[in-house]
Amino acid sequence: MSSDHSARVVLTALGANLGVAAAKFVAAAITGSASMLAEGVHSVADSGNQVLLLIGGRRSRQAPSELHPFGYARERYIYAFLVAVVLFTLGGLYALYEGYHKVLDPHPLESPLVAVGVLLIAMALEGYALRTAVREANRTRGTRGWLHFVRRARAPELPVLLLEDSGALVGLTLALLGVGLTVLTGNGIYDGVASLCIGVLLATIAVLLARETTSLLIGEAAVPEQINKIHAALRDAPGVDRVIHLRTVHLGPDELLVAAKIAVSSHADGADIATTIDDAEARVRDVLPSARIIYLEPDIYRPAAR
């Protein structure tokens, strides 16, 4: 997904979360609902996370420097990891803390209809933000399942937003359930239990995000379909007898480094080898424009001895 598309989806989610957060805090102040307060903090965390994603996108577009010759594209991964940290601490841990105290000291809610109304409005806004993210994801997802898409996506923004918005809708449902049970039974413990469930949900999502973004920070290879395209493009280049080995790594979501050792004829002279390498690089970029940096090493193929 391009940075422009990323920014548009992130801004949509940011606008929805800012409105939802304000409404939740007002409702929490009126009703005294722990789950509503936890959801308010959750929306603040989500809003801060979207700001972090925007900052990461902007910083990733810096030109390469002498200190960072491959550029700053991985800034997007760093800020996505910070999103996971914020979601775990500000969202998950606070919801667990608030729910724990509400379970220990339960009390009935005041003006519960206000809480219900705000939750329904928040669900509509979060649903719109999730719909925008899903529509953007469908542009590149193909027939892959959603979990498979989240785990294989190299651009961090969409997986973050999909998980955040999905978690927000589930959290709102839990808060609505907690408020409803508290009103029906007159026992505030259900509101506290709902807050605890929201905390567990957010912490789980944060751990999943941290795991995926850590893998991206370490450096992930191109997906198998892309590797096959690169291999075929190199193999079909005139003068290339075979691809001895191929390595790829994402420098950023839209920037791929390709390094390969290719077998050339033992009778080829320097000019022929240079032409072969230039043609092979052009073929790779034709089939995969994200292959920005390509290093090809010519060699004579020697079958491994038994």
C-alpha positions in Angstrom: 0.0 0.0 0.0 1.4 3.4 -1.0 2.1 6.1 1.6 -0.7 8.3 0.2 -3.3 5.5 0.6 -1.9 4.8 4.1 -2.3 8.4 5.2 -5.9 8.6 3.9 -6.9 5.5 5.9 -5.1 6.6 9.0 -6.6 10.1 8.9 -10.1 8.6 8.6 -9.5 6.4 11.7 -8.0 9.4 13.5 -11.0 11.6 12.9 -13.4 8.8 14.1 -11.4 8.1 17.2 -11.1 11.7 18.3 -14.9 12.1 18.2 -15.5 8.8 19.9 -13.0 9.6 22.7 -14.7 12.9 23.5 -18.1 11.3 23.7 -16.9 8.4 25.8 -15.3 10.6 28.4 -18.4 12.8 28.7 -20.5 9.6 29.1 -18.1 8.2 31.7 -18.2 11.4 33.7 -22.0 11.3 33.7 -22.6 7.6 34.4 -19.5 6.6 36.4 -19.0 3.6 34.2 -15.6 1.9 34.4 -16.0 0.2 31.1 -16.9 3.5 29.5 -13.8 5.2 31.0 -11.7 2.3 29.8 -13.1 2.7 26.3 -12.4 6.4 26.4 -8.8 5.7 27.3 -8.7 3.1 24.5 -9.9 5.7 22.0 -7.2 8.2 23.2 -4.6 5.4 22.7 -5.9 4.7 19.3 -5.8 8.4 18.3 -2.3 8.7 19.6 -1.4 5.6 17.6 -2.7 7.0 14.4 -0.6 10.2 15.0 2.4 7.9 15.5 1.7 6.2 12.2 1.4 9.5 10.4 4.7 10.6 11.9 6.4 7.4 10.9 5.1 7.8 7.3 6.4 11.3 7.0 9.8 10.5 8.5 10.2 7.4 6.2 10.2 9.7 3.2 13.5 11.4 4.2 16.2 11.1 1.5 19.1 8.7 2.1 22.1 10.2 4.0 25.7 9.2 4.4 24.8 7.7 7.8 21.7 5.9 6.4 22.5 5.1 2.8 19.5 2.8 2.4 17.1 5.5 3.5 14.6 5.8 6.4 11.8 3.6 5.2 12.0 1.4 8.3 10.8 4.4 10.4 7.3 3.1 9.5 8.1 -0.2 11.3 9.5 1.6 14.3 6.5 3.7 14.8 4.2 0.8 14.3 6.1 -1.0 17.1 5.5 2.1 19.3 1.8 1.7 18.5 1.8 -1.7 20.1 3.6 -0.4 23.2 1.0 2.4 23.6 -1.9 0.1 23.0 -0.6 -2.4 25.6 0.2 0.2 28.3 -2.3 3.0 27.9 -5.1 0.9 26.6 -4.8 -2.6 28.0 -3.1 -2.0 31.4 -5.4 0.9 32.2 -8.5 -1.0 31.4 -7.3 -3.9 33.6 -6.5 -1.4 36.4 -9.9 0.3 36.2 -11.8 -3.0 36.0 -10.0 -4.4 39.0 -11.0 -1.5 41.2 -14.6 -1.5 39.9 -14.9 -5.3 40.7 -13.6 -4.6 44.2 -15.9 -1.6 44.8 -18.9 -2.0 42.4 -21.6 0.7 42.3 -24.6 1.3 40.1 -24.5 3.5 37.1 -26.1 6.9 36.7 -27.9 7.8 33.5 -27.2 4.5 31.8 -29.1 5.6 28.7 -26.4 8.2 28.0 -23.8 5.4 28.0 -25.8 3.2 25.7 -26.4 6.1 23.3 -22.7 7.0 23.2 -21.7 3.4 22.7 -24.1 3.0 19.7 -22.7 6.2 18.1 -19.2 5.0 18.8 -19.9 1.6 17.2 -21.2 3.4 14.0 -18.1 5.6 13.8 -15.7 2.7 14.4 -17.6 0.6 11.9 -17.1 3.3 9.3 -13.3 3.5 10.0 -13.1 -0.3 9.8 -15.0 -0.3 6.6 -12.5 2.2 5.1 -9.6 0.0 6.2 -11.2 -3.2 4.9 -11.9 -1.6 1.5 -8.3 -0.5 1.2 -7.0 -3.9 2.3 -9.2 -5.6 -0.3 -7.1 -3.8 -3.0 -4.2 -6.1 -2.2 -5.5 -8.9 -0.1 -6.7 -11.1 -3.0 -8.0 -14.5 -1.8 -5.9 -14.5 1.4 -7.7 -14.8 4.7 -7.5 -11.8 7.1 -5.1 -13.3 9.6 -2.9 -14.5 6.7 -3.0 -10.9 5.3 -2.1 -9.3 8.6 0.9 -11.7 9.0 2.2 -11.3 5.5 1.6 -7.6 4.9 4.8 -5.6 4.7 3.2 -2.2 5.1 2.3 -1.9 8.8 -0.5 0.7 8.7 -3.3 -1.5 7.4 -2.7 -4.4 9.8 -2.5 -2.0 12.7 -5.7 -0.3 11.7 -7.6 -3.5 11.0 -6.6 -4.9 14.4 -7.3 -1.7 16.2 -10.7 -1.0 14.7 -11.8 -4.7 15.0 -10.7 -4.6 18.7 -12.5 -1.3 19.2 -15.8 -2.8 17.9 -15.4 -5.9 20.1 -14.5 -3.6 23.1 -17.6 -1.5 22.5 -19.7 -4.6 22.4 -18.2 -5.7 25.7 -18.8 -2.3 27.3 -22.4 -2.3 26.0 -22.9 -5.8 27.5 -21.4 -4.7 30.8 -23.5 -1.6 31.0 -26.6 -3.5 30.1 -26.1 -6.2 32.7 -25.3 -3.6 35.4 -28.6 -1.9 34.6 -30.6 -5.1 34.6 -29.1 -6.5 37.8 -28.3 -3.3 39.7 -24.8 -4.8 40.3 -21.9 -2.7 39.1 -19.5 -5.7 39.1 -20.6 -6.5 35.6 -19.3 -3.1 34.4 -16.0 -3.9 36.1 -15.8 -7.4 34.5 -16.4 -5.8 31.1 -13.5 -3.4 31.7 -11.3 -6.4 32.6 -12.3 -8.1 29.3 -11.5 -5.0 27.4 -8.1 -4.9 29.0 -7.3 -8.5 28.1 -8.5 -7.9 24.5 -6.3 -4.8 24.0 -3.3 -6.5 25.6 -3.7 -9.5 23.3 -3.9 -7.3 20.2 -0.9 -5.3 21.3 1.2 -8.5 21.8 0.2 -9.7 18.3 1.1 -6.3 16.8 4.5 -6.2 18.6 5.3 -9.7 17.4 4.6 -8.9 13.8 6.3 -5.5 13.8 9.4 -7.0 15.5 9.7 -9.4 12.6 9.5 -6.5 10.2 12.2 -4.6 12.1 14.5 -7.6 12.0 14.0 -7.8 8.2 11.6 -9.9 6.3 12.1 -11.3 2.8 9.8 -10.7 -0.1 6.7 -12.9 -0.2 7.0 -16.2 -2.1 5.1 -14.9 -5.2 7.5 -12.0 -5.5 10.6 -14.2 -5.0 9.3 -16.5 -7.8 8.9 -13.4 -10.1 12.4 -12.3 -9.3 13.9 -15.7 -9.9 12.1 -16.1 -13.2 13.2 -12.6 -14.4 16.8 -13.4 -13.6 16.7 -16.8 -15.1 15.2 -15.5 -18.4 17.8 -12.8 -18.9 20.1 -13.5 -21.8 23.5 -14.7 -20.7 22.3 -16.0 -17.3 22.7 -19.8 -17.1 21.0 -20.2 -13.8 20.4 -18.4 -10.4 22.8 -19.9 -7.9 21.2 -18.2 -4.9 18.8 -15.4 -4.2 18.3 -13.3 -1.1 15.8 -10.5 -0.5 14.9 -8.2 2.4 12.5 -5.4 2.9 14.2 -2.1 3.6 10.7 -0.7 4.0 7.1 -1.5 3.0 7.7 -0.4 -0.6 11.5 -0.9 -0.9 13.0 -4.2 -1.5 16.7 -5.1 -1.6 17.6 -8.0 -3.9 21.0 -9.8 -3.8 21.7 -12.7 -6.1 24.5 -14.8 -7.5 24.0 -15.6 -11.1 25.9 -18.2 -13.2 27.3 -16.8 -16.5 29.3 -18.5 -19.3 32.9 -19.2 -18.5 33.7 -17.8 -22.0 31.9 -14.4 -21.4 34.1 -11.3 -21.4 33.7 -8.3 -19.1 31.5 -6.4 -21.5 29.1 -9.3 -22.0 28.8 -9.8 -18.3 28.1 -6.1 -17.7 25.3 -6.2 -20.4 23.9 -9.4 -18.8 23.7 -7.8 -15.4 22.1 -4.6 -16.7 19.5 -6.5 -18.6 18.8 -8.8 -15.6 18.3 -5.8 -13.3 15.9 -4.1 -15.8 13.9 -7.3 -16.0 13.6 -7.6 -12.2 12.4 -4.0 -11.9 9.9 -4.5 -14.7 8.2 -7.4 -12.9 8.7 -5.9 -9.4 9.0 -2.1 -9.2 9.5 -2.2 -5.4 13.0 -3.8 -6.1 14.8 -0.5 -5.7 18.2 -1.8 -4.9 19.7 -4.8 -6.7 23.1 -6.4 -6.3 24.0 -9.2 -8.8 27.2 -11.2 -8.5 28.3 -13.1 -11.6 30.0 -16.4 -11.1 30.7 -19.7 -12.8 28.4 -22.5 -11.7 30.1 -25.4 -10.1 27.8 -28.3 -9.0 28.4 -29.2 -5.4 30.6 -32.3 -4.9 28.9 -35.3 -3.4 
